[in-house]
Each structure stands twice: as structure tokens, then as C-alpha cells.
Amino acid sequence: MENYFEKLTALQHEVGYVKGTINNVALLGLFGEAGEVLNECKVKEDGVLKPLPLEGAIEKAEQVDRLKKAIRDKEAKPHEIVIENEELFDKEMADVLYYLNALSINRGKTLNDYAKISYDKVMHYKQQKDIKHANVSHGTKSE
């Protein structure tokens, strides 16, 4: 089985995600994408599909996603992200991975399957644009 985590990591390094300070696009993207995942799920009550009862959560995630895009596209200034407690941050990141894996299992997939989907999606996008998500550049190939 091909290791798409390695391929995705190499691609992320190429577009500018490297060891250093926390990247605004990555941090805000995590929350924005979580909101999009929630938005794809509905609750079934008495045979009727309804949005999850998360008062304002989807709207807040959309607001975070707009900020991420503004920073990525250099329409807004990046924030200086500071981690006050690295041990707690790493434990929370581990919790994110735990739940991603649990949802992968629910879907009958592996995290490697999702790494492949992500890799393929970024490669398709990358063919259309020069992308640098680490506040380097983000424009069409003709720019």
C-alpha cells in the first residue's frame, strides 16, 4: 500500500509548511474544515433531516474560514500565533487525530485513504495555481 501521508507531507513541505511557528492558514483551516464537516452532517428526527443543533457553530466556522482565506491571499495580516503550553497543545492535537481516526473507521476508511484524497485534491488544485500556503505566494500560474 502506498503511503500517502509521506506523499502529502512532501507536498505540504513544497507549498511551504515547514517546522517553525504555527501557520495561520493551517490553524484556521483546521477549524474551518471542521465546520464544513459538521455542515455535511444532518440529524434525522421523525424521518426528517435537520441541521445539527449547534447554535452558531457553522457560521463561526465560516467566519474563521473567511479569515483564513484573507490571510492566505494576503488581504489580511497574519496573526502571531503563540502556544502557551506546548504539552497541552500536543495532547489536543493527538485528540484531533484520535477523532479523525474514529470517523475514518465509521466511514470504512483509513487515515491513509483520507491522505490520498487530500493529496489528489491538492495536486489537482496545484496544477491550476502556484500555491504557497506558508504566506509565500498564492496566485494563478500566469501571475
Phi and psi in degrees as a GROMACS rama.xvg file:
@    title "Ramachandran Plot"
@    xaxis  label "Phi"
@    yaxis  label "Psi"
@TYPE xy
-70.8253  137.998  GLU-2
-89.5934  99.3164  ASN-3
-78.6338  -16.5525  TYR-4
-64.4155  -42.6192  PHE-5
-64.266  -43.8823  GLU-6
-64.9563  -42.5782  LYS-7
-65.6195  -41.3779  LEU-8
-62.612  -42.8905  THR-9
-61.5635  -41.8011  ALA-10
-65.963  -40.7426  LEU-11
-64.9405  -37.5884  GLN-12
-61.7679  -41.5079  HIS-13
-61.7906  -36.9691  GLU-14
-88.663  2.4875  VAL-15
116.194  1.29155  GLY-16
-85.2712  108.062  TYR-17
-135.124  168.282  VAL-18
-60.3513  136.844  LYS-19
156.221  -145.714  GLY-20
-70.7617  159.763  THR-21
-66.2419  128.369  ILE-22
-80.8777  129.983  ASN-23
-56.5493  -46.372  ASN-24
-62.7187  -42.47  VAL-25
-66.2965  -45.9252  ALA-26
-66.1875  -49.778  LEU-27
-68.6073  -34.2202  LEU-28
-62.5484  -37.2578  GLY-29
-56.6931  -47.974  LEU-30
-70.1285  -43.3978  PHE-31
-61.2405  -44.1719  GLY-32
-66.5645  -36.6467  GLU-33
-60.3976  -39.0291  ALA-34
-64.5137  -39.4276  GLY-35
-66.0835  -37.4636  GLU-36
-62.2821  -47.2191  VAL-37
-59.0452  -38.6145  LEU-38
-66.7679  -24.9306  ASN-39
-80.1292  -9.53217  GLU-40
-103.549  142.25  CYS-41
-125.605  162.196  LYS-42
-105.634  136.988  VAL-43
-102.159  115.017  LYS-44
-124.058  119.716  GLU-45
52.2366  39.9631  ASP-46
79.5204  2.51299  GLY-47
-110.217  130.874  VAL-48
-82.4388  130.649  LEU-49
-134.877  155.584  LYS-50
-61.3805  152.849  PRO-51
-58.4184  140.974  LEU-52
-77.9304  77.2768  PRO-53
-125.795  60.2652  LEU-54
-25.9315  100.48  GLU-55
81.5696  -5.04054  GLY-56
-65.3383  -43.2524  ALA-57
-65.1974  -42.8214  ILE-58
-63.5962  -39.4951  GLU-59
-65.2816  -41.3354  LYS-60
-63.1991  -38.6108  ALA-61
-64.4867  -38.16  GLU-62
-63.7468  -43.81  GLN-63
-63.1561  -41.3277  VAL-64
-64.147  -38.0593  ASP-65
-63.6188  -41.4428  ARG-66
-63.5347  -43.753  LEU-67
-56.1204  -47.2138  LYS-68
-65.7949  -37.8083  LYS-69
-65.3652  -40.3971  ALA-70
-68.1631  -46.6424  ILE-71
-57.5701  -41.1258  ARG-72
-89.7479  9.71831  ASP-73
61.6411  29.3978  LYS-74
-92.2559  -13.0644  GLU-75
-137.528  151.796  ALA-76
-77.5574  135.59  LYS-77
-64.9952  151.764  PRO-78
-90.6778  150.383  HIS-79
-83.2794  113.802  GLU-80
-92.685  126.564  ILE-81
-120.904  132.306  VAL-82
-99.7595  114.974  ILE-83
-73.2966  -36.4966  GLU-84
-133.599  99.7234  ASN-85
-62.5591  -36.7157  GLU-86
-63.6736  -45.1868  GLU-87
-66.0657  -39.9589  LEU-88
-58.685  -47.6422  PHE-89
-63.7797  -36.5465  ASP-90
-66.3868  -39.3333  LYS-91
-67.7884  -37.8825  GLU-92
-61.5914  -40.1776  MET-93
-63.0947  -37.7759  ALA-94
-63.5566  -39.2551  ASP-95
-58.8174  -45.9111  VAL-96
-61.9257  -41.6286  LEU-97
-56.4297  -48.5392  TYR-98
-73.9615  -31.9333  TYR-99
-61.7196  -42.0185  LEU-100
-65.7822  -41.875  ASN-101
-60.8998  -44.5083  ALA-102
-67.2909  -34.211  LEU-103
-60.4466  -45.2476  SER-104
-60.3392  -44.9943  ILE-105
-56.1121  -34.4427  ASN-106
-87.664  -2.2691  ARG-107
74.1018  27.7692  GLY-108
-125.073  175.202  LYS-109
-116.199  166.188  THR-110
-62.0541  -31.9775  LEU-111
-63.7178  -36.5936  ASN-112
-59.9334  -43.2784  ASP-113
-71.0575  -32.7672  TYR-114
-62.699  -38.7661  ALA-115
-65.4243  -44.9336  LYS-116
-59.1037  -44.4384  ILE-117
-63.5545  -46.63  SER-118
-58.3599  -49.5622  TYR-119
-61.2353  -40.462  ASP-120
-64.0603  -45.9447  LYS-121
-67.8022  -40.5185  VAL-122
-62.3596  -39.7238  MET-123
-63.1428  -45.1272  HIS-124
-65.0977  -40.6433  TYR-125
-63.8827  -29.6391  LYS-126
-67.5502  -22.8666  GLN-127
-95.473  -26.4162  GLN-128
-140.188  153.911  LYS-129
-83.5697  116.82  ASP-130
-114.103  134.892  ILE-131
-138.872  103.219  LYS-132
-85.826  -2.72334  HIS-133
-97.3658  44.3162  ALA-134
58.14  34.4368  ASN-135
-100.94  -61.9831  VAL-136
-158.128  160.369  SER-137
-160.675  91.1337  HIS-138
-152.053  175.494  GLY-139
-69.3438  158.259  THR-140
-62.9585  -23.9605  LYS-141
-80.3803  -11.583  SER-142
